[in-house]
């Protein structure tokens, strides 16, 4: 129980309050590496693993990669040490977020309700937080609009479901009570512009924009077009979606689609629309909106989930104070460590290469 509290959002809050975020982040890394090692050993014991257990142990020690990164996403098992060194693992970036993102900033992004209030100028949909609303208000919203129901503090697309206004919802009071109990947000479904919607009408098809910023300046490091597949209503890669890389200068999709396991798609598996060459509508407007929000937020590296809605407005879905960069490296099969480290040093004055040297014994 104590370990779960120590490595939870509560543990993060306590560490920030006591001024021991460095120690707390190091303990998190040690704990996470132990779990990654245990998970990898199970893969090898089952006899279906790629590479060797000894090689994975070396990669985990030097580069902090999970088995999924080692085997499927980055194919470390067949890369040279020089090639491996160009990648930044999810755990290395997690250490940076644990260590350097202020606790007050984490709170804004961790709790979706607070995020919606903070960035309300870019939220154009009706929403309510179930524990703070009435049954009548809840029923009015779900009778007037299709809605997405999501955990207030959820991540990776987990726990999200959709309610359609045209459907009959049996035992609506029980449904409302469950939403209250589980601290759910109930949000009017956003309808994306026709160009984005065409790829997969069942999901929103959002854009992940990663910014690097300080209070005075910001830039877009990465842009990703994300789509759902099949009957999925979410487009998150970690929930089975397919995504493609956007050229941040032009707003044109420049890669094929890829899923979290590294499978590649020239065209969307359902609609057949080709990813590469697709122009994201009003890209300059999206970039400007995200950069302004990044400077106001006080967060070093932010993943903004946005969509261009039917009215041509940039709509914020949610934000992530510690965005994963793994899918970008998966698509290109090349590392982006040098680029992201350089921007963090430029905008935040933090030398992550020096940080790695100090942490090499972890």
Secondary structure, DSSP 8 states (H G I E B T S, - for coil): -HHHHHTSHHHHHHHHHHT-HHHHHHHHHHHHHHHHHHHHHHHHHTT--SS-HHHHHHHHHHH---HHIIIIIS-GGGS-HHHHTT---HHHHHHHHHHHS-HHHHHHHHSHHHHHHHTGGG--S-EEEGGGS-HHHHHHHHHHS-EEEEETT--TTTT-EEE-TTS--SSHHHHHHHHHHTTEEEEE---B-HHHHTT-TTS---EEEEEEE-SS-EEEEEEEEEE--TT-S---GGGT-EEEEE-TTT-BB-S-EE-TT--EESB-TTT--B-TT-B-TTHHHHHHHHHHHHHHHT-SEEEEEEEEBTTS-EEEEEEETT---HHHHHHHTS--HHHHHHHHHHHH---HHHHHHHTTT-
